[in-house]
Amino acid sequence: MKYGTLVTIVGGIVGAFIMKTSKKLADKSLPASLVVSLRFYGLLILSFLMILFSKISFNIQLNVLAELLALALLSMAFPLFLLQKALKYLNALYVSIIITVIPVLTYLIQLTTSYYDFSIFKLILTIIFSLTLLSLTYLKKNSKT
């Protein structure tokens, strides 16, 4: 319990620092792809160092390694790219609120439907949530100008 609490607090502090730094970079008109690529390379280097100094031996086949890299790109680099794009148009507080609401909405969708089974209902809900977020972002962006 103590370890989980500590990790949550440290994660929150680091997340806030990253969000503020990302907003500063977005305000300086740096391309989102540049910022994300630097983060991603840093993560790859850190992960590689952790694997080197770990006492666990890894016997990974080449095709599994390629799948892991593709998964890392889709699950980390692409969302970070979209986050950086959002920070370019919105303030960090607004983006943070959206980020914290998304898991709750996902959980509610899973509760009201049959979890991981595909259904048209879930697809429609996802489209509605996405369009709502996009329209709120569009309205927020246009209200600044």
Salt bridges, closest charged atoms under 4 A:
ASP27 OD1 - LYS23 NZ 3.42
